[in-house]
Amino acid sequence: MQNIVIESRQLNMPKLGLGTWPMVGDECTRAVVQALELGYRHIDTAAAYENEDAVGRALVESGLPRKEIYVTSKVWWDKLTPSDMRRSFDNTLQALQSEYVDLFLIHWPGKGWDLVRTIETLISIKEQGGARNIGVANFPLPLLREVVEVMGAPLAVIQVEYHVSLAQRALLQYAREHDMALTAYSPLMRNKAAEIPAIRRIAEKHGVLPTQIALKWLLEQPNVAAVPKASSRANQSSNLASFNVQLDDDDRAVIASLPKDQRVVSPEYAPQWDPPT
Ligand SMILES: NC(=O)c1ccc[n+]([C@@H]2O[C@H](COP(=O)([O-])OP(=O)(O)OC[C@H]3O[C@@H](n4cnc5c(N)ncnc54)[C@H](OP(=O)(O)O)[C@@H]3O)[C@@H](O)[C@H]2O)c1
């Protein structure tokens, strides 16, 4: 049974989800069906991944009631005018063969955008019932504060890169203080976490995989969820089994002492990031 990240705001989001980028087409459908068979109940997709239709087919093929699966999707940063955003959102629902998404995120901050109108549109998508909850991804703290505190947007989730080698202390503290979840993307550092000697030593000590150490470190933190992408049955299963790993205080101290400024996702359209604290 997967833990629920936070229950307030009716979020009820399972802590471990399946990341789906860059899978598309049948490969993506197969991977999502397989994950749902293994017990995953949280799937992370986005309009920009061009796989919402493949995810939608998997939701149907799984035979599970839609309400048992937590589905997140996102709108791309060049589709943030009210009309573009609504069109993108309608396409998302159609591709997912769903009447709603559990969580709808702005994927990246826009450029030269009308922030107020964008956030009003996001809120109205929630108020009209198309998204059970709303949030943002890749927003630095000052922008998140403006949206939450100045605009009063009822955000439930901030999704950002977070793993053993990247600190997100300020955002995480903010999320906890405002009853939000922080979803960690690239939680395995796109495979680099398993290569860190200290992580490998901790894994050896417990007789588990380095990837499981990296994931359990995230999953045991209050208000934190993680969406590792895995395509094979073996990797999906072992990631799910990371819930069973027990870290001790020595392990946590070793992980705390790792360099915390190793960002693996920073495209040209990224905002100015918060300093890693
Ligand atoms: N909001 C955003 O801007 C944003 C940005 C990036 C990512 N994301 C989301 O976050 C998800 C995950 O991030 P990511 O894909 O960047 O990186 P990741 O999850 O850190 O790493 C994925 C890589 O790890 C491998 N892997 C997974 N489990 C493994 C295991 N147990 N043993 C060995 N290798 C394993 C996968 O290989 P196999 O596939 O072969 O299993 C894949 O190559 C994405 O799929 C996407 O949904 C969001």
The ligand as an ORCA input file, in Angstrom:
! r2SCAN-3c Opt
* xyz 0 1
  N       7.926     19.112    -14.397
  C       9.018     18.999    -15.129
  O       9.507     19.979    -15.691
  C       9.669     17.661    -15.282
  C      10.990     17.602    -15.763
  C      11.585     16.344    -15.883
  C      10.887     15.210    -15.537
  N       9.593     15.294    -15.085
  C       8.821     14.094    -14.719
  O       9.606     13.313    -13.832
  C       9.760     12.002    -14.351
  C      11.063     11.379    -13.905
  O      12.167     12.195    -14.197
  P      13.296     11.789    -15.272
  O      12.693     10.862    -16.258
  O      13.888     13.064    -15.709
  O      14.427     11.074    -14.411
  P      14.513      9.862    -13.338
  O      13.184      9.348    -12.975
  O      15.406     10.384    -12.263
  O      15.370      8.788    -14.127
  C      14.815      7.991    -15.148
  C      15.868      6.979    -15.574
  O      16.148      6.093    -14.481
  C      16.043      4.747    -14.928
  N      15.559      3.935    -13.810
  C      14.359      4.020    -13.193
  N      14.260      3.125    -12.193
  C      15.431      2.443    -12.186
  C      15.941      1.389    -11.396
  N      15.223      0.867    -10.404
  N      17.193      0.917    -11.677
  C      17.941      1.459    -12.669
  N      17.509      2.468    -13.441
  C      16.270      2.961    -13.212
  C      15.092      4.764    -16.084
  O      15.371      3.673    -16.918
  P      14.253      2.675    -17.518
  O      13.216      3.485    -18.164
  O      15.029      1.834    -18.439
  O      13.657      1.895    -16.394
  C      15.416      6.100    -16.725
  O      16.516      5.967    -17.603
  C       9.642     12.194    -15.878
  O       9.375     10.985    -16.534
  C       8.501     13.186    -15.921
  O       7.260     12.523    -15.733
  C       8.996     16.510    -14.937
*
